[in-house]
Amino acid sequence: MLEQLSSVFFEEANDLLDNLEEQLLALSDNPGDAETIAAVFRAMHTIKGSSAMFGFNEISTFTHEAESAMDQVRNGLIPVTPELIDLLLKARDHIRSLLDAGMEVSPEVHQSSENLVLEFKVYVQKNGGSIAGSGSPVKKIGKKEGDENSSWRIKFRPSKMIMQNGTRPELLVKELTELGTATVVPFYQDLPSLSEMDSELCYFFWDIILTTTKSKNDIEDVFIFLDSDSKVEIEKIDLLPGEDNKIGEILVARKDVTQDELDSILNARQRLGSVLVNKKIVSDEQVRSALAEQQHLRSLGTDGKPAQSAGSASASQATLRISSAKLDQLVDLVGELVTFNAQLDQEATKTENMKFKNLSEQCDRIAVMMRDISMGLRMVPVGTLFQKFKRTVHDLSSQLGKKVEMLTVGAETELDKTVIEKLNDPLLHLIRNSVDHGVELPEEREAAGKNAQGTVTLSAKHMGAFIHIIISDDGKGMDAEAIRAKGIQKGLIKETDKLSNSELFLLVFQPGFSTAKQVTSVSGRGVGLDVVKKDIASLGGTVSIESQKGNGTSFILKIPLTLAIIDGMLVTIGAVKYIVPLNTISECISSTITLEQVETERFIVTKNHGKDLRSINLRRFFKIKDAIPERVEIVSVYDGDDVFGLVVDKILGSQQTVIKPLGPLYTNCTGINSSTILGDGSVALILDVFQLTNMIRSSMQEAK
């Protein structure tokens, strides 16, 4: 159980750190945003409190310093500057390191904590703030929302099993008392005799009266990791000037007694608390809590009347955190169901039993619905990936002395999580390339009549069964002549070759190709873009470049939405079966290609709708020597740029296809992407349409 709770803590803490980075980068763009400042403070406070609760004292102690600095920012004591943003980003990274270290913090990591703490103290002191133990009085500049004291009544009823989950309730109460002036009333009437006591059970509960400048959200953050069986009620107490609070008034306001019951007892001039308990109108617990509240309010020198209930309990969670491993397992099981259904359909066709056939069709509909739902569960917004690169652009622009802003478009566009995981490295390379090679230095941009601050834009949009991700900058663009000269120097092209700009730009994806005049810590070795092309190709996608000298560059990625289950068209060449992804198919054509063409020509040109259709003869390409049928067929495919054809023996029909990887021995099989298992247990290879169409395009260029 402790391991499970620690796992939850790590997940929540990592989510908080991801959000914290986003908030800090937003704060760097708008330093005066009070909401963002408050959000950063709350994140720091939550991490500090939860890490202390789970025993990660190094994290708690370190985070306290960053939280203290943000508290003074909230109060207007110190300003938000680029130096502070960089310092907070360093702190965020260090907290991530401490999380990775767990309970075993090395001396080097501990020393890093102390160094950063010292940096925070130096920054706070030189900017007019105060540090703990300095003796300098802290005076608030002006008065902001949240500066006023408010009083809260907190009823904390931990479950008996809370300590078995690793939670220490007394630490939660202690953390509450640190938020302001507090009166704590413990209740222990459920405490059994020593002989019956179980040291693993909690027999206590508490009422806390807290006066603080903190908000209700800050108080709720203390209980963020509380188990569902424990109860917390938080009510605000309005403090109004007037007479001292009477215990009777408090009990009536809290609805512990009615006004009639109170009047009856007061008229008898008896001790109110004792009479109420004796008459069993209220419990001793309620009286003790009300007396503590009265004493607390008097100690503040103010009077008040409790507010009505803060409202009903919060609504149930709209989302549920699920392990990605379980989602992967679900998709695998749906894949097995799809394969089983293919076997069922094959048997139904073979037996020609109509009832059996109807059941097969019904099972097929259910399998399709389950496939769509399970795949939908794995779809996540690309914004979760895009957001990571804001920090990259921020750090890299500072390192290079440039001013670069990152914008995102279409961040809500959804993509399979496995695809997103594999896109991280390619996008990182392309963004680094845009900031380093694309965006100019501020003085160069101003000389060219541009804004001193450059822009890198990440955009995403759906295009059928694909997603287009575009990384563009407003920099100097690519120099086609410089690329051509470098290509000739490296022997990639000849001086006599006549290539368009778009064809020349593709040379940058060659290994070792770079036009940088000097090697830096960021780029210049010609490593990166060739890896990008390989990674995108491994996803079944393509990458292209659009650029105009002086007006920026765009890298365009075309990626399939999912890598798990697809719809495919089953075709045969001889005795071998292949799958063509259905999302690439334009139409199926019964061709007039002659037997001689099938035997001799690798690339065949036919007429379709009055236009030339260039096709690749897959029989020749895969060297299949089985008997050739009297008539062959063509599958017309669209690769995002043009329409080409795949010549096959026969088109059998569409079916759901569960993608199975081929393994490392088959990674260099041109024209083959992966495989699938058919209903009869045989294996069909899934064609890599993009590789095949690129071969057709290359053959067209050679023919010229």
C-alpha positions in Angstrom: 0.0 0.0 0.0 2.9 2.4 0.8 4.4 1.7 -2.6 1.1 2.4 -4.3 0.7 5.7 -2.4 4.3 6.7 -3.1 3.6 6.0 -6.8 0.5 8.3 -6.6 2.7 11.0 -4.9 5.3 10.8 -7.7 2.7 11.0 -10.4 1.0 14.0 -8.8 4.3 15.7 -8.1 5.5 15.2 -11.7 2.2 16.6 -13.0 2.6 19.6 -10.7 6.1 20.2 -11.9 5.0 20.0 -15.6 2.3 22.6 -14.8 4.8 24.7 -12.9 7.1 24.9 -15.8 4.2 26.1 -18.0 3.1 28.6 -15.4 6.7 30.0 -15.0 7.1 30.4 -18.8 3.7 32.2 -18.9 4.9 34.4 -16.0 8.0 35.4 -17.9 5.7 36.7 -20.7 3.4 38.5 -18.2 5.3 39.2 -14.9 2.5 41.2 -13.3 -0.2 38.5 -13.7 -1.5 37.9 -10.1 -3.3 34.7 -11.0 -0.2 33.1 -12.4 1.9 34.2 -9.4 -0.7 32.6 -7.1 -0.7 29.5 -9.2 3.1 29.2 -9.0 2.9 29.7 -5.2 0.2 27.1 -4.8 2.2 24.5 -6.8 5.3 25.1 -4.7 3.2 24.9 -1.5 1.5 21.7 -2.5 4.8 20.0 -3.4 6.3 21.1 -0.1 3.3 19.8 2.0 2.8 16.5 0.2 6.6 15.7 0.1 6.8 16.3 3.9 3.7 14.1 4.4 5.4 11.2 2.6 8.7 11.7 4.3 10.7 13.4 1.5 12.2 16.0 3.8 14.9 17.1 1.4 12.3 18.1 -1.2 10.1 19.8 1.5 13.0 21.8 3.0 14.3 22.9 -0.4 10.9 23.8 -1.8 10.1 25.9 1.3 12.8 28.4 0.2 11.3 28.8 -3.3 7.8 29.0 -1.8 9.0 31.8 0.6 10.4 33.8 -2.4 7.1 33.4 -4.2 5.2 34.4 -1.1 7.1 37.7 -1.1 6.3 38.1 -4.8 2.6 37.7 -4.0 2.8 40.3 -1.3 4.5 42.8 -3.6 7.8 42.8 -1.7 10.1 41.6 -4.6 9.6 41.9 -8.4 9.3 39.2 -11.0 12.4 39.4 -13.2 14.0 37.2 -15.8 16.6 36.3 -13.1 13.9 35.1 -10.8 12.2 33.1 -13.6 15.5 31.4 -14.4 16.1 30.7 -10.7 12.6 29.2 -10.3 13.1 27.0 -13.4 16.3 25.8 -11.9 14.5 25.0 -8.7 11.8 23.1 -10.6 14.5 21.0 -12.4 16.2 20.4 -9.1 12.9 19.2 -7.5 12.6 16.8 -10.4 16.1 15.5 -9.6 15.2 15.1 -6.0 12.1 13.1 -7.0 14.3 10.8 -9.1 16.7 10.4 -6.2 13.9 9.3 -3.8 14.9 8.9 -0.2 18.6 8.4 -1.1 19.9 11.9 -1.7 23.6 12.0 -2.6 26.0 14.6 -1.1 26.3 16.2 -4.5 22.6 16.6 -4.9 22.3 17.9 -1.3 25.1 20.5 -2.1 23.1 21.6 -5.1 20.1 22.2 -2.9 22.1 24.4 -0.6 23.6 26.3 -3.5 20.2 27.1 -4.9 18.8 28.0 -1.5 21.7 30.5 -1.2 20.9 31.9 -4.6 17.2 32.4 -3.6 18.3 34.2 -0.4 20.7 36.5 -2.3 18.0 37.4 -4.8 15.4 38.1 -2.2 17.8 40.2 -0.1 19.1 42.3 -3.0 15.6 43.0 -4.3 14.3 44.4 -1.0 12.7 41.3 0.5 13.6 39.6 3.8 15.0 36.1 4.5 14.3 33.9 7.5 16.3 34.9 10.5 17.5 38.2 9.0 15.5 40.2 11.6 14.2 42.5 8.9 10.6 43.3 9.3 8.4 42.3 6.4 6.1 45.1 5.4 3.6 44.6 2.6 3.6 47.1 -0.2 0.0 48.3 -0.7 -2.9 46.0 -0.1 -3.9 43.2 -2.5 -6.7 40.8 -2.7 -6.1 38.1 -0.2 -4.2 40.3 2.3 -7.2 40.5 4.7 -7.5 37.9 7.5 -10.3 35.4 7.3 -11.3 32.8 9.8 -12.2 29.2 8.9 -13.7 26.3 10.9 -12.1 23.0 9.7 -13.5 19.6 10.8 -10.9 16.9 10.1 -12.2 13.4 10.5 -9.5 11.0 9.4 -10.4 7.4 8.7 -9.3 4.8 11.2 -7.1 3.2 8.6 -5.3 6.4 7.5 -2.0 5.5 9.1 -1.9 2.2 7.3 -1.8 4.2 4.0 1.3 6.0 5.1 -0.4 9.3 5.9 0.4 11.1 9.2 -2.7 13.1 10.2 -0.9 15.0 12.9 1.5 16.5 10.3 -1.5 17.7 8.3 -2.8 19.5 11.5 0.6 20.9 12.1 0.8 22.2 8.5 -2.6 23.9 9.0 -1.4 25.7 12.1 1.5 27.1 10.0 -0.9 28.9 7.7 -1.9 31.5 10.4 -3.2 31.8 13.9 -4.9 28.5 14.9 -6.8 26.9 17.8 -6.8 23.1 17.7 -9.3 21.0 19.6 -8.4 17.3 19.6 -11.1 14.7 20.3 -10.1 11.3 21.7 -13.3 9.8 23.2 -13.0 6.9 20.8 -9.6 6.0 22.3 -9.8 2.4 23.7 -8.0 1.0 26.7 -4.3 0.3 26.3 -4.9 -3.5 26.1 -7.4 -3.0 23.2 -5.5 -0.4 21.3 -4.2 -1.1 17.8 -1.1 1.0 17.1 -1.9 1.0 13.4 -5.3 2.6 13.8 -6.2 6.3 14.2 -8.6 7.1 17.1 -8.3 10.9 17.0 -10.1 13.6 15.1 -9.8 17.4 15.2 -11.6 20.7 15.0 -9.3 23.6 13.9 -10.2 27.3 14.0 -7.8 29.1 11.7 -7.4 32.8 11.0 -5.2 33.4 8.0 -4.7 35.4 4.8 -4.7 32.2 2.8 -7.6 31.2 0.6 -9.9 28.1 0.9 -7.9 26.6 -2.0 -4.7 26.9 0.1 -6.4 25.1 3.0 -7.7 22.4 0.7 -4.2 21.9 -0.7 -3.1 20.6 2.7 -5.4 17.6 2.2 -4.7 17.0 -1.5 -3.4 13.4 -0.9 -6.0 12.5 1.7 -7.7 9.1 1.2 -11.3 9.0 0.2 -12.5 7.5 3.5 -11.3 10.6 5.5 -13.6 13.6 5.7 -12.7 17.3 5.8 -15.3 20.1 6.1 -14.1 23.7 5.7 -16.5 26.6 6.6 -15.7 30.3 6.7 -16.5 32.3 9.8 -17.4 36.0 9.2 -15.9 38.2 11.8 -18.0 41.3 12.6 -17.4 44.0 15.2 -19.8 43.9 18.2 -20.2 42.1 21.4 -18.3 39.0 22.4 -19.5 35.8 20.8 -21.7 33.8 23.0 -21.5 30.0 23.0 -25.2 29.8 22.5 -25.1 32.1 19.4 -22.4 30.0 17.9 -24.3 26.7 18.5 -27.4 28.2 17.0 -25.5 29.5 14.0 -24.0 26.1 13.5 -27.4 24.5 13.8 -26.3 22.4 16.7 -29.4 23.6 18.7 -32.5 25.6 17.8 -33.2 29.1 19.1 -36.2 27.9 21.1 -34.1 25.3 22.9 -31.5 28.0 23.7 -34.1 30.5 25.0 -35.7 27.9 27.2 -32.4 27.1 28.9 -31.3 30.7 29.1 -34.5 31.7 30.8 -33.8 29.1 33.5 -30.4 30.9 34.1 -28.5 27.6 34.1 -25.0 26.8 32.9 -25.6 26.6 29.2 -23.0 23.9 28.2 -23.8 21.5 31.0 -27.6 21.7 30.5 -27.2 21.2 26.7 -25.1 18.1 27.3 -27.3 16.7 30.1 -30.4 17.2 28.0 -28.6 15.4 25.2 -29.4 18.3 22.9 -25.7 18.5 21.9 -22.7 16.3 22.5 -19.7 17.2 24.6 -17.7 17.3 21.4 -20.0 20.0 20.0 -19.7 22.1 23.1 -15.9 21.8 23.3 -15.6 22.9 19.6 -17.9 25.9 20.1 -16.0 27.0 23.3 -12.7 26.7 21.4 -14.2 28.8 18.6 -15.4 31.5 21.0 -12.0 31.6 22.7 -10.2 31.8 19.4 -12.3 34.7 18.2 -11.8 36.6 21.5 -8.1 36.0 21.3 -8.1 37.9 18.0 -9.8 40.8 19.5 -12.7 40.5 17.0 -16.3 39.3 17.2 -18.1 37.4 14.5 -20.9 35.2 13.5 -20.2 32.0 11.6 -21.2 31.9 7.9 -23.6 29.4 6.5 -22.2 26.2 5.2 -19.7 26.7 2.4 -21.7 24.4 0.2 -22.1 20.8 -0.5 -19.2 18.5 -1.1 -17.4 18.9 -4.4 -18.6 17.0 -7.4 -17.2 13.7 -8.2 -14.1 13.7 -10.4 -14.8 14.1 -14.1 -11.7 12.2 -15.0 -9.9 9.1 -13.9 -6.2 8.5 -13.9 -5.4 5.2 -15.6 -2.0 3.5 -16.1 -0.8 3.7 -19.7 0.3 0.0 -19.4 -3.4 -1.0 -18.7 -4.5 1.0 -21.8 -1.8 -0.8 -23.9 -3.0 -4.1 -22.5 -6.6 -3.2 -23.4 -5.6 -2.3 -27.0 -3.7 -5.6 -27.3 -6.8 -7.5 -26.1 -9.0 -5.7 -28.6 -6.4 -6.6 -31.3 -6.8 -10.3 -30.3 -10.6 -9.9 -30.6 -10.2 -8.4 -34.1 -8.0 -11.4 -35.1 -10.5 -13.8 -33.6 -13.4 -12.1 -35.4 -11.5 -12.5 -38.7 -11.3 -16.3 -38.0 -15.0 -16.3 -37.1 -15.9 -14.6 -40.3 -13.8 -16.9 -42.4 -15.5 -20.0 -40.8 -19.0 -18.4 -41.3 -18.2 -17.9 -45.0 -16.9 -21.4 -45.4 -19.9 -23.1 -43.7 -22.5 -20.8 -45.5 -24.6 -20.9 -42.3 -26.7 -17.7 -42.3 -27.3 -17.7 -38.6 -23.5 -18.1 -38.0 -22.9 -15.4 -40.6 -25.3 -12.9 -38.8 -23.5 -13.6 -35.5 -20.2 -13.0 -37.1 -21.4 -9.6 -38.5 -22.8 -8.6 -35.1 -19.5 -9.5 -33.5 -17.7 -7.5 -36.1 -19.7 -4.4 -35.3 -19.0 -4.8 -31.6 -15.3 -5.3 -32.3 -15.2 -2.1 -34.4 -16.9 -0.1 -31.6 -14.5 -1.5 -29.0 -11.6 -0.7 -31.3 -12.7 2.9 -31.7 -13.3 3.3 -27.9 -10.0 1.7 -26.9 -8.1 3.8 -29.5 -9.9 6.9 -28.3 -8.7 6.2 -24.7 -5.1 6.4 -26.0 -5.7 9.6 -27.9 -4.1 12.6 -26.1 -3.8 16.3 -27.2 -0.5 17.1 -28.9 -0.5 20.2 -26.6 0.9 17.9 -23.9 3.9 17.4 -26.2 4.1 21.0 -27.5 4.2 22.5 -24.0 7.5 20.8 -23.2 9.3 22.8 -25.9 8.5 26.2 -24.5 11.2 25.6 -22.0 13.5 24.4 -24.8 13.0 27.6 -26.7 13.3 29.7 -23.6 16.7 28.2 -22.6 18.1 28.0 -26.1 17.3 31.6 -27.0 18.9 32.8 -23.8 22.0 30.6 -24.5 22.3 32.0 -28.1 21.6 35.6 -27.2 18.3 35.7 -29.2 14.8 36.8 -28.5 12.4 34.0 -29.5 8.8 33.4 -28.7 7.1 30.1 -29.2 3.5 29.9 -30.3 1.2 26.9 -30.6 -1.8 26.3 -32.9 -4.1 23.3 -32.7 -2.8 22.1 -29.4 -6.2 20.4 -28.8 -5.6 18.1 -31.8 -5.5 14.5 -30.6 -3.0 11.8 -31.5 -2.2 8.3 -30.2 0.0 8.5 -27.1 2.5 6.0 -28.6 3.0 8.2 -31.6 3.4 11.3 -29.3 6.1 9.5 -27.3 8.1 8.8 -30.5 7.7 12.4 -31.8 9.5 14.0 -28.9 13.1 13.6 -30.3 12.3 14.6 -33.9 10.4 17.7 -32.8 13.2 18.6 -30.4 15.8 18.5 -33.3 13.6 20.6 -35.6 12.9 23.2 -32.9 16.6 23.5 -32.0 17.3 23.9 -35.7 14.7 26.6 -36.1 16.0 28.6 -33.1 19.7 28.2 -34.0 19.7 28.3 -37.9 16.4 30.0 -38.6 15.8 32.9 -36.2 18.4 35.7 -36.5 20.1 37.7 -33.8 18.0 40.8 -32.7 20.3 43.3 -34.4 20.2 41.3 -37.7 16.4 41.1 -37.6 16.1 44.9 -36.9 18.6 45.6 -39.8 16.3 43.5 -42.0 13.2 45.5 -40.9 11.8 42.7 -38.7 10.7 42.7 -35.1 13.7 42.0 -32.8 11.9 39.1 -31.3 11.6 36.0 -33.5 8.8 33.5 -33.5 8.8 29.7 -33.7 5.3 28.2 -34.3 4.2 24.7 -33.7 0.8 23.8 -35.3 -1.2 20.6 -35.7 -4.3 19.7 -37.7 -6.1 16.6 -38.8 -5.9 15.6 -42.5 -8.0 12.4 -42.9 -6.3 9.5 -41.2 -3.1 11.6 -40.7 -2.0 14.6 -38.6 0.1 17.4 -40.0 2.5 18.9 -37.6 4.3 22.0 -38.9 7.3 23.7 -37.2 7.8 27.1 -38.7 9.9 30.1 -38.0 10.0 33.7 -39.3 13.8 33.7 -39.7 16.2 34.1 -42.6 15.0 31.0 -44.5 17.2 28.4 -46.3 19.8 29.4 -48.8 19.2 27.0 -51.8 22.6 28.0 -53.4 24.6 27.3 -50.2 22.8 23.9 -49.9 23.5 23.1 -53.5 27.2 24.0 -53.1 27.5 21.8 -50.0 25.7 18.9 -51.8 28.2 19.1 -54.7 31.1 19.3 -52.3 29.9 16.1 -50.5 29.2 14.3 -53.7 25.5 14.0 -53.1 24.6 15.8 -56.4 26.4 16.7 -59.6 27.0 20.1 -60.9 24.9 19.3 -64.0 21.9 18.2 -61.9 18.9 20.4 -62.2 17.0 20.3 -59.0 14.1 22.5 -57.7 14.5 24.3 -54.4 12.2 21.8 -52.6 14.5 18.9 -53.9 17.6 20.8 -52.8 16.1 21.3 -49.3 15.7 17.6 -48.8 19.6 17.3 -48.9 19.7 18.6 -45.3 18.3 15.2 -44.2 21.4 13.5 -45.4 23.8 12.2 -42.7 26.6 14.7 -41.9 25.1 17.5 -43.9 25.4 20.9 -42.4 25.9 24.4 -43.7 26.9 25.9 -40.4 30.3 27.7 -40.6 31.3 26.6 -37.1 30.4 23.9 -34.6 28.7 25.0 -31.5 27.2 23.2 -28.4 23.8 23.4 -30.2 24.6 22.4 -33.8 27.0 22.3 -36.7 28.0 18.6 -36.8 25.3 17.6 -39.3 23.7 15.3 -36.8 20.0 15.6 -36.1 17.9 16.1 -39.3 18.9 12.7 -40.7 17.7 11.2 -37.4 14.5 13.1 -37.8 13.8 11.6 -41.2 14.5 8.1 -39.9 12.3 8.5 -36.9 9.4 9.9 -38.9 9.7 7.1 -41.5 9.6 4.6 -38.7 6.2 6.0 -37.8 5.0 5.6 -41.4 5.1 9.3 -42.0 7.0 11.8 -44.2 8.8 15.1 -43.6 9.1 17.9 -46.2 10.4 21.5 -46.2 9.1 24.8 -47.4 11.3 27.8 -47.2 11.7 31.3 -48.8 14.9 33.2 -48.3 14.4 36.0 -45.8 10.9 34.8 -44.9 11.4 31.7 -42.7 11.3 27.9 -43.0 8.6 25.3 -42.3 9.1 21.6 -41.6 5.9 19.7 -42.4 5.4 16.3 -40.8 2.7 13.9 -42.0 2.0 11.3 -39.3 -0.6 8.5 -39.1 -3.0 8.9 -36.2 -2.3 5.5 -34.6 0.1 2.6 -34.8 -2.0 -0.2 -33.2 -5.1 -1.1 -35.3 -5.9 0.2 -38.8 -8.3 -0.6 -41.6 -6.6 -2.2 -44.5 -7.2 -3.6 -48.0 -6.1 -7.2 -48.4 -4.4 -8.0 -51.8 -2.5 -10.9 -53.2 0.5 -11.3 -55.5 0.9 -15.0 -56.3 0.4 -16.9 -53.1 1.6 -14.0 -50.9 -0.9 -11.7 -49.2 -0.3 -8.0 -48.4 -2.2 -5.2 -46.6 -2.5 -1.7 -48.1 -3.5 0.8 -45.4 -7.1 1.9 -46.3 -6.5 5.6 -45.4 -4.0 5.9 -48.3 -6.2 4.3 -51.0 -8.0 6.5 -53.6 -9.6 3.8 -55.7 -9.2 0.3 -57.0 -8.9 -0.2 -60.7 -9.2 -3.2 -63.0 -6.3 -2.6 -65.3 -5.5 -3.4 -69.0 -1.8 -4.1 -68.3 -0.5 -6.8 -70.6 1.2 -10.0 -69.5 4.4 -8.9 -71.1 4.4 -5.6 -69.0 3.9 -7.6 -65.8 6.8 -9.9 -66.6 9.3 -7.2 -67.7 8.5 -3.7 -66.4 9.1 -2.5 -62.9 7.3 0.8 -63.3 4.2 1.0 -65.5 2.3 4.0 -66.8 -1.4 3.6 -67.5 -4.3 6.0 -68.2 -6.8 6.7 -65.4 -9.5 9.4 -65.8 -7.6 10.7 -68.8 -4.4 11.3 -66.9 -1.1 9.3 -66.6 -1.1 7.0 -63.5 2.5 5.9 -62.7 2.5 2.6 -60.9 5.1 0.2 -59.3 4.8 -3.5 -60.4 4.9 -5.2 -56.9 5.4 -8.6 -58.5 8.7 -7.5 -60.1 9.6 -5.4 -57.0 9.2 -8.4 -54.6 10.6 -10.9 -57.1 7.5 -13.2 -56.9 7.7 -16.0 -59.6 4.2 -17.6 -59.1 1.9 -17.8 -62.1 0.6 -14.5 -63.5 -3.2 -14.2 -63.7 -4.9 -13.2 -67.0 -5.9 -9.8 -65.5 -4.1 -7.8 -62.8 -5.5 -4.9 -60.7 -4.2 -1.5 -59.6 -4.6 0.0 -56.1 -4.5 3.8 -56.6 -2.9 5.4 -53.5 -2.4 9.0 -52.4 0.7 9.9 -50.4 -0.3 13.4 -49.5 1.3 15.0 -52.6 0.3 12.9 -55.6 -1.6 9.8 -56.7 0.3 6.7 -57.7 -0.6 3.0 -58.4 0.4 -0.4 -56.9 0.0 -3.2 -59.4 -1.3 -6.4 -57.6 -2.8 -9.7 -58.8 -6.1 -9.5 -56.9 -7.9 -7.3 -54.4 -9.7 -9.4 -51.8 -11.4 -6.8 -49.7 -11.1 -4.6 -46.7 -10.6 -5.8 -43.1 -9.5 -4.6 -39.7 -5.8 -5.0 -39.3 -3.9 -5.4 -36.0 -0.3 -4.1 -36.6 2.5 -6.5 -35.5 6.1 -5.3 -35.6 8.5 -7.4 -37.8 11.5 -7.3 -35.4 15.0 -6.0 -35.8 16.0 -8.5 -38.5 13.5 -7.0 -41.0 14.1 -3.3 -40.3 15.7 -2.7 -43.7 13.0 -4.4 -45.8 12.1 -1.7 -48.4 8.4 -1.3 -49.0 7.3 -3.2 -46.0 6.2 -1.4 -42.8 5.0 -4.2 -40.5 2.8 -7.3 -40.5 -0.6 -8.7 -39.3 -2.1 -12.1 -38.6 -5.1 -13.1 -40.8 -8.1 -15.1 -39.7 -6.6 -18.4 -41.0 -3.4 -17.8 -38.9 -1.2 -16.8 -41.9 0.9 -13.6 -41.9 0.3 -10.7 -44.3 2.8 -8.0 -44.7 1.7 -4.3 -44.5 3.0 -2.2 -47.3 4.9 1.0 -46.7 3.0 3.2 -49.2 5.3 6.2 -48.6 8.5 4.3 -49.5 6.9 2.8 -52.6 5.6 6.1 -53.9 8.9 7.7 -53.3 10.5 5.0 -55.4 8.0 5.8 -58.2 8.8 9.5 -57.9 12.5 8.8 -58.1 12.1 6.7 -61.2 10.2 9.6 -62.8 13.1 11.9 -62.1 15.6 9.4 -63.5 13.5 9.2 -66.7 13.9 12.9 -67.2 
